[in-house]
Amino acid sequence: MPKSAVFTVTTTAAIVVPALIGDQMAYLHSASGALYVGGADLTTANGYKLDNGDKLSLMIGDNESLYAITTAGTATLYVLSQIN
């Protein structure tokens, strides 16, 4: 069953898709502001940038989490994930 959530992303990296046993597909939509996504070592220097309005689909591996962070202020991120 899909799981959806809305996150207010800040300048502190936070988990937006928690690790699960098994691979999962995640659909992301940056709804306000730019943000960066990546693994546990995420920074704004090494993350994948999503600008305002960008959408991204990605497979997240077994026992892996996805994190998000902004350079300043806050951004809204919509997430839909499903175990494969």
JOSUL-V524320 format. One record per residue. N is the residue number from 1. RES is the residue in one small letter. OMEGA is omega as a letter, one per 30 degrees, with the letter a starting at -180 (none if undefined). D_CENTER is the distance of its C-alpha to the mean C-alpha in Angstrom with 1 decimal. Layout:
<<N,RES,OMEGA,D_CENTER> <N,RES,OMEGA,D_CENTER>>
This chain:
<<1,m,l,18.7> <2,p,l,15.4> <3,k,l,13.4> <4,s,l,11.9> <5,a,l,10.6> <6,v,a,10.2> <7,f,l,8.9> <8,t,a,10.8> <9,v,a,9.1> <10,t,a,12.0> <11,t,l,13.5> <12,t,a,12.9> <13,a,a,9.9> <14,a,l,8.7> <15,i,l,7.3> <16,v,l,4.9> <17,v,a,6.3> <18,p,l,9.8> <19,a,l,12.1> <20,l,l,14.8> <21,i,a,18.0> <22,g,l,17.6> <23,d,l,15.2> <24,q,l,12.7> <25,m,l,11.5> <26,a,l,8.2> <27,y,a,8.6> <28,l,l,6.4> <29,h,l,8.8> <30,s,a,9.0> <31,a,l,12.1> <32,s,l,13.6> <33,g,l,13.5> <34,a,l,11.9> <35,l,a,8.8> <36,y,l,7.7> <37,v,l,5.0> <38,g,a,7.1> <39,g,a,9.3> <40,a,a,11.4> <41,d,a,13.3> <42,l,l,10.7> <43,t,l,12.7> <44,t,l,12.9> <45,a,a,15.6> <46,n,a,13.9> <47,g,l,10.3> <48,y,a,9.6> <49,k,l,10.4> <50,l,l,9.5> <51,d,l,12.6> <52,n,l,13.6> <53,g,l,13.9> <54,d,l,12.0> <55,k,a,10.6> <56,l,l,9.2> <57,s,l,10.1> <58,l,l,9.7> <59,m,l,11.5> <60,i,a,10.4> <61,g,l,13.7> <62,d,l,15.9> <63,n,l,15.2> <64,e,l,12.0> <65,s,l,8.9> <66,l,a,5.3> <67,y,l,5.2> <68,a,a,4.9> <69,i,l,8.5> <70,t,l,11.1> <71,t,l,14.6> <72,a,l,16.5> <73,g,a,16.5> <74,t,l,13.7> <75,a,l,11.4> <76,t,a,10.4> <77,l,l,7.2> <78,y,a,8.4> <79,v,l,7.0> <80,l,a,9.8> <81,s,a,10.3> <82,q,l,13.7> <83,i,l,15.6> <84,n,none,17.6>>
